[in-house]
Amino acid sequence: MLATLVVSQLGNFTKAAERCSVTQPALTRAIQKLEDELGGLLFSRERCHVHLTDLGRLLEPEFREMIERRERAKRAASRFLRLEGAQLTVGVMCTIGPMRFVGFLNHFRVAHPGIELTLIEGVPARLSEMLLAGELDVAIMAQPDGFSDPLWEPEALLYAVRTALADIHAAAGQARGRDKVRDRIAALSAREREVLEDLLAGGTNKTIARTLGLSPRSVEIHRARVMEALGARTLSEAVLIATEAGVRPAGQDGD
C-alpha cells in the first residue's frame, strides 16, 4: 500500500522504487499482487507517465488511513513499552498505612514518571477480593493464618514477576536504544541533517542535490553517512528510525 501511494505521488515506477529502496521489478510485483487481490487495476500505465485509475483514486484514501492506523498502533505500542500512561494500583493493609511508603513512592515516581500509581487502603479480606477480581495489581498485607489457595500460587507468582521484569528490561533496552539514536542524530553535521530531513520529505538524490546546491554524488556520500550513523541497512529502515527519534521532514515546522 505504501508503494502504491509513492507511485501515485511520483507518477513513475522507477522513481518510486528508488524512494522505497527496492528494485523496480520488486515494486511492480508488489503492486500487481495488490491489484490481483483487489480484482482491478490501480494504475493506468502509459509510456511516460503512470496515474491512478478510478479504482486507485477510490482506494487511495483507504490506503492512507490504513498506513496511518498502522503507524498509530506502532506509536501506541512504543508508548506502552516505555510504560507511558501505565497505571499501577496497589492495595495496602490498613494497619500498615500509606505513610510508611512515602519514601518509596517518591523514589518510584522519579524512577518511573510515566506510571500512575494509586494506593488503596483496606482490610485483608477486602484487598483479597479486589486482587482476585483484578481491581488491584498487587496487595501488601498479612494474615495470621495465611491466605487461601487462590492467592497462594508461588509458581504462578514467580512466573508473573519474571514476565513483568522481562518486559520492563526490554522497554528499558528500547529506551536506551532510542537515546543512542538521538545522540547519533545530534552528532550529524548540519549538511547530513539537511540530507536526512530531505529524505524524510521524500526527496531523491537528484532532488536533494538541486535543493541543497550539491552534486548527486555528494548527496549519495552524505546519505551513506547518515544511514551508517542510524545503523540502517535500507532507506525505509532509516526513515522509520529517524521518524521514531522525532526527526521531522524538511518543510515541516515543530508543534
N, C-alpha and C positions, 0 to 999 in steps of 0.2 A: 504493500500500500504506500509506503514511503517513496519507493521508486516511482510509482505512478504519479505522485504529487510533484516529484522533482522533474520528471519528463514533461509534465504539464506546464511547469514553471519555465523550463528552458526551451521546450519545443524541439528537443534534439536528443536522440538516444546516446550519442557519443559523449556529449557534454554531461548528460545525466549520469552516465556510467562513471565518468571521471569524478563528478561530485560525490557519488556514493562509494568511490574507491573499489569498484568492481569492474570486471571486463564487460564490454558491450554485449557479447553473447549471453553472459550470465544474467544481466539485467533484462535483456529481451525475453529470455526463457521465464524469468520470474513473472513478468507482466503477462506473457502468453498463458502461463499456468493460471494466473488470476482470472484472465478472460475466459479460459475454459471452465473454471469453477462457476463463473457468473453467467456463462452462456451467451456472451456477446462481446463485441469489440469495445475497448475503452478508448482507443486512439485511431484516428484516421492517418494512415502513414503515406505521406506524399514525399516526393523526391527530396525536396529541400526543407521541408517543414513537417512537424508532427503536431497534431492538435487533437483535443478531446472530441469524441463523438457525443451524441446526445446522451447516451448511456453513461459515458465518462463524466459529463457535466452533472448529470443527476446524482452520481455516486461520489463525486469529489468532496462535497461537504461531509458525507458519512465517513469517508476515509480520514479526513482531517479530525473529525470528532473521535474516531477510534484511536488514532495516534495520540491525540491529546489525553484521552482517558487512560491510555497505557502509561503515558508519562506521569499523569497524576497518581496513578496507582504505584508507580515506582517511587515517586517522591513520598507518598504516604508510607510505603514500606521502609524507606530510608529513615523517615522521622520515627517510625515505630522502633526500628533497630537502634536508633540513637536515644531511645526512651524519652522522646519529646512528647509531652502531654500525657504520659502514662500516669495511672492512678494506683496507689497502694493504700489499702485500708487495713489498719492494724487494730485488733481488739486488745484491750488491756484490763486485767482484773482490777476491780475497784480498790482492793487493799494495796495494790501496787501504786496505782495512780500515775497520771502522765507527768507529774512534776519530776519524777525520777529520771525521765527521758529527755529533759530539756537539753542537756549537753549532746546527747546522741542525735536529737532532732536537728539541732543547729549544724552539727557536722554533716548529717545526711543531706540537708538542703544545700549546703555548699558543694558537697561532692556530686549531688545529683539534682541540679536545679530544674531539670525538665520533669521530674516526678512530683506529682501532687500527693502528699502524704496526709492521710486522715486517721486520727486516733478516736477510738470509741471505747468508752468505759462500760463495764458490765460485770455481772456475776458469772462464774464459770459455766453454769448451766445455760445461760442465755448466749454467752460467747460461743459455746459448743454448737448450739443450734445455728447461729449465724455462720459459723465456719462450715458446717455441713451443707448449708443452703447456698454457699458461695458468696455470701454477703461480706465475708472477711477474707482477706488474703492470708493473714497469719494472726494468731492469737497468743498473747503472753499470759499464761495463767497456770494455776496448780490446784490440785485437789488431794486431800489426804489418802483417798483410796484409789487414786489414779483415774484414768479415763476409759470409756468403753472402747470396744474393738474398732468401730469406725474411725475413731480419732487416733488409734494407735496402730499404725501400719508402717513400721520402720523402713522396710524396703521401698515402699511407695514414696515415703517422705524423702528418703535419700535420693531416689531417682528424680523426684521433682526438684530437689535442691541442686543436684548435678546439672539437670537440664537448664535451670534458671541461670546458674553460674556460667554454663557454656554460652548461653545467649548473651549474657552481659559481656563476657570476654570477647565474643565475636563482634558485638556492637562497638566495644571499645577499640578493637583492632581496626574496624572500618573507620571509626572516627580518626584514629591515628593516621590511617592511610589518606583520608581526605585532607588532614592537616599537612601531610607531606606534599600532596599535590599542590595545595595552595602555596606552600613555601617554594616549590619549583616554579610555579607560575609567577610568583613575585620576583623570582630571580631571573626571569626572562628579560632580555634587552627591550628597549622601547620599540624597536623595529619588529622584533619577534612577537611582541604583544600585539602590535598592529596587524601582523600577518594572521595571528591566531583569531583575533576578533573578526577579521575579514573572512576567514574560513568559516567561522560560525555563522556569518551572514550569507554564506552560500557562494562565496567567490571562488573562482578557479585561479590557477597560477597566472593566466593571462590577464584576467580582470583585476586581480590584486596588483599585478605589476603596473597596469595602467593607473590604478588608483593611487598607488604609493610612489609612482615615478621610478620604478625599478625594472630590471630585466627579469623575464620569466625564470632565468637560471638563478638569479639572486633570491627570488621568492621560493624557488624549489629548495635552496640551501636553508633558508630560514625555516621553511616548513618542516624540513627534516630535523632541524634542531629542536623545534617545538615538539614534534612527535616523540623525539628521544627524551626530552625533558618530562613529558607526560607519561612516558612508558607505554605509549600506544603503538600498536602494530599496523592499524589501519586508520584512515581519516575518520571513519564513522566512530571508531573507538575513541579517538582524540576529541571529537566533538562531544561525545557523551561525557567523558571525563571532565572536560573544561566546563561544560554546562552545569554538571553537578557541583563543581567547585565554585560556581557563581559568576563565571565569566559571561559577559553579555556580548551579543553580536555587534559589529560595528554599526553605528547609527541608532542604537537603542540607548536611551538615557536611563539612569537608575531611577528606582522608585523615589 
